[in-house]
Amino acid sequence: MRNCLINDFRDIAVRDDIGKLWENYIVSERMKLLSNAGILRRSYFWRNIHKSEIDYLEVYEDKITAYEIKWNPRRNFKATAFTSLYPKAGLFFINPENYSEFLYV
């Protein structure tokens, strides 16, 4: 919808917003999967005052699972601000090489 409104249908290889599009796709597909399967999870986004962030969180009972979503699988990823506050949380890196495990459980 966004691309239609801004009339931007360029090839993925030349887009400067591919990361945002990828993150939106992954989160929306995950939420559809959970809803369609009747799986109850609370979903969140996390950011601190220093602008460190985690793209997507799921909370179930007392367990927190964090997901960082990146288009580039070789992009460096650090979550020390998050893991220092939530050391028991699961933390996963989602990218085009492993996303099927996240979307088709």
Summary of the structure (lengths in Angstrom):
residues: 105
radius of gyration: 14.9
end to end distance: 26.8
largest distance: 43.7
contacts: 232
relative contact order: 0.15
helix: 37%
strand: 25%
